[in-house]
Amino acid sequence: MSDLNRGIMKFDGADNPKSIAISAVIVLGSIAALVFWALQSAYALG
């Protein structure tokens, strides 16, 4: 069992590169959306 198949990721295929890529896109997209929202509300951008 790999380290990615433990803890919060307790499902079969948690160490699958496809599921890792999907998770990374979701996390990085959420961070980008929060940064964009923060810049929009802090400064008058457009």
HTML snippet that shows the backbone in 3Dmol.js (N, CA, C, O; Angstrom):
<script src="https://3Dmol.org/build/3Dmol-min.js"></script>
<div id="view" style="width:600px;height:400px;position:relative"></div>
<script>
const pdb = `
ATOM      1  N   MET A   1       0.844  -1.179   0.000  1.00  0.00           N
ATOM      2  CA  MET A   1       0.000   0.000   0.000  1.00  0.00           C
ATOM      3  C   MET A   1       0.883   1.235   0.000  1.00  0.00           C
ATOM      4  O   MET A   1       1.830   1.329   0.782  1.00  0.00           O
ATOM      5  N   SER A   2       0.578   2.168  -0.865  1.00  0.00           N
ATOM      6  CA  SER A   2       1.389   3.379  -0.928  1.00  0.00           C
ATOM      7  C   SER A   2       0.946   4.366   0.151  1.00  0.00           C
ATOM      8  O   SER A   2      -0.098   4.187   0.779  1.00  0.00           O
ATOM      9  N   ASP A   3       1.746   5.401   0.357  1.00  0.00           N
ATOM     10  CA  ASP A   3       1.432   6.401   1.364  1.00  0.00           C
ATOM     11  C   ASP A   3       0.210   7.223   0.996  1.00  0.00           C
ATOM     12  O   ASP A   3      -0.445   7.781   1.876  1.00  0.00           O
ATOM     13  N   LEU A   4      -0.112   7.310  -0.301  1.00  0.00           N
ATOM     14  CA  LEU A   4      -1.268   8.099  -0.718  1.00  0.00           C
ATOM     15  C   LEU A   4      -2.584   7.382  -0.454  1.00  0.00           C
ATOM     16  O   LEU A   4      -3.650   7.989  -0.567  1.00  0.00           O
ATOM     17  N   ASN A   5      -2.528   6.109  -0.106  1.00  0.00           N
ATOM     18  CA  ASN A   5      -3.743   5.327   0.125  1.00  0.00           C
ATOM     19  C   ASN A   5      -4.036   5.227   1.622  1.00  0.00           C
ATOM     20  O   ASN A   5      -4.666   4.264   2.059  1.00  0.00           O
ATOM     21  N   ARG A   6      -3.598   6.192   2.402  1.00  0.00           N
ATOM     22  CA  ARG A   6      -3.805   6.182   3.849  1.00  0.00           C
ATOM     23  C   ARG A   6      -4.443   7.486   4.285  1.00  0.00           C
ATOM     24  O   ARG A   6      -4.551   8.429   3.501  1.00  0.00           O
ATOM     25  N   GLY A   7      -4.856   7.535   5.513  1.00  0.00           N
ATOM     26  CA  GLY A   7      -5.388   8.764   6.084  1.00  0.00           C
ATOM     27  C   GLY A   7      -6.690   9.176   5.437  1.00  0.00           C
ATOM     28  O   GLY A   7      -7.638   8.392   5.385  1.00  0.00           O
ATOM     29  N   ILE A   8      -6.744  10.402   4.942  1.00  0.00           N
ATOM     30  CA  ILE A   8      -7.979  10.941   4.381  1.00  0.00           C
ATOM     31  C   ILE A   8      -8.300  10.312   3.022  1.00  0.00           C
ATOM     32  O   ILE A   8      -9.451  10.339   2.587  1.00  0.00           O
ATOM     33  N   MET A   9      -7.300   9.751   2.356  1.00  0.00           N
ATOM     34  CA  MET A   9      -7.500   9.177   1.023  1.00  0.00           C
ATOM     35  C   MET A   9      -7.698   7.666   1.110  1.00  0.00           C
ATOM     36  O   MET A   9      -7.005   6.913   0.426  1.00  0.00           O
ATOM     37  N   LYS A  10      -8.634   7.219   1.940  1.00  0.00           N
ATOM     38  CA  LYS A  10      -8.839   5.781   2.135  1.00  0.00           C
ATOM     39  C   LYS A  10      -9.831   5.230   1.123  1.00  0.00           C
ATOM     40  O   LYS A  10     -10.953   4.873   1.484  1.00  0.00           O
ATOM     41  N   PHE A  11      -9.434   5.159  -0.126  1.00  0.00           N
ATOM     42  CA  PHE A  11     -10.245   4.482  -1.123  1.00  0.00           C
ATOM     43  C   PHE A  11      -9.318   3.874  -2.160  1.00  0.00           C
ATOM     44  O   PHE A  11      -8.193   4.333  -2.356  1.00  0.00           O
ATOM     45  N   ASP A  12      -9.801   2.849  -2.810  1.00  0.00           N
ATOM     46  CA  ASP A  12      -8.973   2.179  -3.818  1.00  0.00           C
ATOM     47  C   ASP A  12      -8.707   3.126  -4.979  1.00  0.00           C
ATOM     48  O   ASP A  12      -9.619   3.796  -5.464  1.00  0.00           O
ATOM     49  N   GLY A  13      -7.488   3.177  -5.410  1.00  0.00           N
ATOM     50  CA  GLY A  13      -7.111   4.043  -6.511  1.00  0.00           C
ATOM     51  C   GLY A  13      -6.768   5.454  -6.077  1.00  0.00           C
ATOM     52  O   GLY A  13      -6.700   6.350  -6.918  1.00  0.00           O
ATOM     53  N   ALA A  14      -6.551   5.679  -4.800  1.00  0.00           N
ATOM     54  CA  ALA A  14      -6.194   7.021  -4.322  1.00  0.00           C
ATOM     55  C   ALA A  14      -4.824   7.433  -4.833  1.00  0.00           C
ATOM     56  O   ALA A  14      -4.528   8.623  -4.939  1.00  0.00           O
ATOM     57  N   ASP A  15      -3.990   6.455  -5.148  1.00  0.00           N
ATOM     58  CA  ASP A  15      -2.661   6.774  -5.666  1.00  0.00           C
ATOM     59  C   ASP A  15      -2.618   6.712  -7.191  1.00  0.00           C
ATOM     60  O   ASP A  15      -1.540   6.692  -7.786  1.00  0.00           O
ATOM     61  N   ASN A  16      -3.784   6.682  -7.816  1.00  0.00           N
ATOM     62  CA  ASN A  16      -3.888   6.689  -9.266  1.00  0.00           C
ATOM     63  C   ASN A  16      -3.491   8.078  -9.782  1.00  0.00           C
ATOM     64  O   ASN A  16      -3.992   9.075  -9.261  1.00  0.00           O
ATOM     65  N   PRO A  17      -2.621   8.181 -10.777  1.00  0.00           N
ATOM     66  CA  PRO A  17      -2.212   9.502 -11.281  1.00  0.00           C
ATOM     67  C   PRO A  17      -3.385  10.351 -11.772  1.00  0.00           C
ATOM     68  O   PRO A  17      -3.344  11.577 -11.674  1.00  0.00           O
ATOM     69  N   LYS A  18      -4.420   9.712 -12.294  1.00  0.00           N
ATOM     70  CA  LYS A  18      -5.583  10.462 -12.771  1.00  0.00           C
ATOM     71  C   LYS A  18      -6.310  11.138 -11.605  1.00  0.00           C
ATOM     72  O   LYS A  18      -6.694  12.302 -11.718  1.00  0.00           O
ATOM     73  N   SER A  19      -6.504  10.436 -10.498  1.00  0.00           N
ATOM     74  CA  SER A  19      -7.184  11.032  -9.351  1.00  0.00           C
ATOM     75  C   SER A  19      -6.313  12.102  -8.688  1.00  0.00           C
ATOM     76  O   SER A  19      -6.832  13.086  -8.159  1.00  0.00           O
ATOM     77  N   ILE A  20      -5.005  11.912  -8.716  1.00  0.00           N
ATOM     78  CA  ILE A  20      -4.103  12.931  -8.167  1.00  0.00           C
ATOM     79  C   ILE A  20      -4.167  14.197  -9.016  1.00  0.00           C
ATOM     80  O   ILE A  20      -4.175  15.304  -8.475  1.00  0.00           O
ATOM     81  N   ALA A  21      -4.214  14.047 -10.332  1.00  0.00           N
ATOM     82  CA  ALA A  21      -4.297  15.208 -11.222  1.00  0.00           C
ATOM     83  C   ALA A  21      -5.618  15.949 -11.032  1.00  0.00           C
ATOM     84  O   ALA A  21      -5.636  17.180 -11.013  1.00  0.00           O
ATOM     85  N   ILE A  22      -6.711  15.223 -10.892  1.00  0.00           N
ATOM     86  CA  ILE A  22      -8.013  15.858 -10.679  1.00  0.00           C
ATOM     87  C   ILE A  22      -8.020  16.614  -9.359  1.00  0.00           C
ATOM     88  O   ILE A  22      -8.511  17.741  -9.294  1.00  0.00           O
ATOM     89  N   SER A  23      -7.486  16.013  -8.317  1.00  0.00           N
ATOM     90  CA  SER A  23      -7.419  16.675  -7.010  1.00  0.00           C
ATOM     91  C   SER A  23      -6.554  17.927  -7.079  1.00  0.00           C
ATOM     92  O   SER A  23      -6.905  18.959  -6.507  1.00  0.00           O
ATOM     93  N   ALA A  24      -5.432  17.840  -7.772  1.00  0.00           N
ATOM     94  CA  ALA A  24      -4.544  19.000  -7.886  1.00  0.00           C
ATOM     95  C   ALA A  24      -5.218  20.138  -8.631  1.00  0.00           C
ATOM     96  O   ALA A  24      -5.070  21.299  -8.249  1.00  0.00           O
ATOM     97  N   VAL A  25      -5.962  19.823  -9.697  1.00  0.00           N
ATOM     98  CA  VAL A  25      -6.664  20.860 -10.457  1.00  0.00           C
ATOM     99  C   VAL A  25      -7.733  21.517  -9.595  1.00  0.00           C
ATOM    100  O   VAL A  25      -7.902  22.735  -9.636  1.00  0.00           O
ATOM    101  N   ILE A  26      -8.452  20.720  -8.816  1.00  0.00           N
ATOM    102  CA  ILE A  26      -9.492  21.276  -7.941  1.00  0.00           C
ATOM    103  C   ILE A  26      -8.882  22.184  -6.883  1.00  0.00           C
ATOM    104  O   ILE A  26      -9.373  23.289  -6.654  1.00  0.00           O
ATOM    105  N   VAL A  27      -7.817  21.726  -6.240  1.00  0.00           N
ATOM    106  CA  VAL A  27      -7.193  22.513  -5.172  1.00  0.00           C
ATOM    107  C   VAL A  27      -6.577  23.791  -5.728  1.00  0.00           C
ATOM    108  O   VAL A  27      -6.801  24.870  -5.180  1.00  0.00           O
ATOM    109  N   LEU A  28      -5.803  23.685  -6.811  1.00  0.00           N
ATOM    110  CA  LEU A  28      -5.163  24.870  -7.375  1.00  0.00           C
ATOM    111  C   LEU A  28      -6.180  25.835  -7.978  1.00  0.00           C
ATOM    112  O   LEU A  28      -5.999  27.051  -7.911  1.00  0.00           O
ATOM    113  N   GLY A  29      -7.237  25.303  -8.560  1.00  0.00           N
ATOM    114  CA  GLY A  29      -8.302  26.161  -9.080  1.00  0.00           C
ATOM    115  C   GLY A  29      -9.017  26.911  -7.973  1.00  0.00           C
ATOM    116  O   GLY A  29      -9.365  28.081  -8.136  1.00  0.00           O
ATOM    117  N   SER A  30      -9.239  26.245  -6.846  1.00  0.00           N
ATOM    118  CA  SER A  30      -9.877  26.908  -5.708  1.00  0.00           C
ATOM    119  C   SER A  30      -8.993  28.014  -5.151  1.00  0.00           C
ATOM    120  O   SER A  30      -9.477  29.092  -4.808  1.00  0.00           O
ATOM    121  N   ILE A  31      -7.705  27.744  -5.064  1.00  0.00           N
ATOM    122  CA  ILE A  31      -6.768  28.765  -4.572  1.00  0.00           C
ATOM    123  C   ILE A  31      -6.748  29.960  -5.526  1.00  0.00           C
ATOM    124  O   ILE A  31      -6.764  31.109  -5.085  1.00  0.00           O
ATOM    125  N   ALA A  32      -6.712  29.689  -6.829  1.00  0.00           N
ATOM    126  CA  ALA A  32      -6.703  30.776  -7.810  1.00  0.00           C
ATOM    127  C   ALA A  32      -7.990  31.590  -7.724  1.00  0.00           C
ATOM    128  O   ALA A  32      -7.953  32.817  -7.817  1.00  0.00           O
ATOM    129  N   ALA A  33      -9.127  30.920  -7.548  1.00  0.00           N
ATOM    130  CA  ALA A  33     -10.402  31.640  -7.431  1.00  0.00           C
ATOM    131  C   ALA A  33     -10.428  32.497  -6.176  1.00  0.00           C
ATOM    132  O   ALA A  33     -10.934  33.619  -6.211  1.00  0.00           O
ATOM    133  N   LEU A  34      -9.898  32.000  -5.078  1.00  0.00           N
ATOM    134  CA  LEU A  34      -9.864  32.789  -3.842  1.00  0.00           C
ATOM    135  C   LEU A  34      -8.941  33.992  -3.971  1.00  0.00           C
ATOM    136  O   LEU A  34      -9.269  35.073  -3.483  1.00  0.00           O
ATOM    137  N   VAL A  35      -7.797  33.824  -4.616  1.00  0.00           N
ATOM    138  CA  VAL A  35      -6.878  34.948  -4.819  1.00  0.00           C
ATOM    139  C   VAL A  35      -7.532  35.987  -5.721  1.00  0.00           C
ATOM    140  O   VAL A  35      -7.452  37.183  -5.443  1.00  0.00           O
ATOM    141  N   PHE A  36      -8.175  35.546  -6.794  1.00  0.00           N
ATOM    142  CA  PHE A  36      -8.860  36.469  -7.700  1.00  0.00           C
ATOM    143  C   PHE A  36      -9.971  37.221  -6.971  1.00  0.00           C
ATOM    144  O   PHE A  36     -10.107  38.435  -7.123  1.00  0.00           O
ATOM    145  N   TRP A  37     -10.763  36.500  -6.184  1.00  0.00           N
ATOM    146  CA  TRP A  37     -11.843  37.134  -5.427  1.00  0.00           C
ATOM    147  C   TRP A  37     -11.285  38.146  -4.422  1.00  0.00           C
ATOM    148  O   TRP A  37     -11.847  39.228  -4.249  1.00  0.00           O
ATOM    149  N   ALA A  38     -10.174  37.792  -3.757  1.00  0.00           N
ATOM    150  CA  ALA A  38      -9.565  38.695  -2.784  1.00  0.00           C
ATOM    151  C   ALA A  38      -9.061  39.966  -3.465  1.00  0.00           C
ATOM    152  O   ALA A  38      -9.235  41.066  -2.940  1.00  0.00           O
ATOM    153  N   LEU A  39      -8.438  39.814  -4.629  1.00  0.00           N
ATOM    154  CA  LEU A  39      -7.960  40.993  -5.358  1.00  0.00           C
ATOM    155  C   LEU A  39      -9.129  41.847  -5.850  1.00  0.00           C
ATOM    156  O   LEU A  39      -9.048  43.075  -5.840  1.00  0.00           O
ATOM    157  N   GLN A  40     -10.207  41.204  -6.278  1.00  0.00           N
ATOM    158  CA  GLN A  40     -11.386  41.941  -6.731  1.00  0.00           C
ATOM    159  C   GLN A  40     -11.999  42.744  -5.596  1.00  0.00           C
ATOM    160  O   GLN A  40     -12.400  43.890  -5.795  1.00  0.00           O
ATOM    161  N   SER A  41     -12.075  42.161  -4.418  1.00  0.00           N
ATOM    162  CA  SER A  41     -12.732  42.862  -3.320  1.00  0.00           C
ATOM    163  C   SER A  41     -11.794  43.859  -2.631  1.00  0.00           C
ATOM    164  O   SER A  41     -12.269  44.802  -1.998  1.00  0.00           O
ATOM    165  N   ALA A  42     -10.492  43.674  -2.739  1.00  0.00           N
ATOM    166  CA  ALA A  42      -9.562  44.592  -2.091  1.00  0.00           C
ATOM    167  C   ALA A  42      -9.270  45.808  -2.961  1.00  0.00           C
ATOM    168  O   ALA A  42      -9.083  46.911  -2.450  1.00  0.00           O
ATOM    169  N   TYR A  43      -9.231  45.606  -4.278  1.00  0.00           N
ATOM    170  CA  TYR A  43      -8.877  46.679  -5.201  1.00  0.00           C
ATOM    171  C   TYR A  43      -9.954  46.774  -6.274  1.00  0.00           C
ATOM    172  O   TYR A  43     -10.622  45.790  -6.591  1.00  0.00           O
ATOM    173  N   ALA A  44     -10.108  47.954  -6.818  1.00  0.00           N
ATOM    174  CA  ALA A  44     -11.067  48.145  -7.901  1.00  0.00           C
ATOM    175  C   ALA A  44     -10.408  47.743  -9.217  1.00  0.00           C
ATOM    176  O   ALA A  44      -9.845  48.582  -9.921  1.00  0.00           O
ATOM    177  N   LEU A  45     -10.482  46.471  -9.536  1.00  0.00           N
ATOM    178  CA  LEU A  45      -9.900  45.967 -10.780  1.00  0.00           C
ATOM    179  C   LEU A  45     -10.997  45.861 -11.830  1.00  0.00           C
ATOM    180  O   LEU A  45     -11.819  44.946 -11.776  1.00  0.00           O
ATOM    181  N   GLY A  46     -11.019  46.744 -12.740  1.00  0.00           N
ATOM    182  CA  GLY A  46     -11.981  46.684 -13.835  1.00  0.00           C
ATOM    183  C   GLY A  46     -13.368  46.949 -13.385  1.00  0.00           C
ATOM    184  O   GLY A  46     -14.294  46.933 -14.196  1.00  0.00           O
TER     185      GLY A  46
END
`;
const viewer = $3Dmol.createViewer("view");
viewer.addModel(pdb, "pdb");
viewer.setStyle({}, {cartoon: {color: "spectrum"}});
viewer.zoomTo();
viewer.render();
</script>
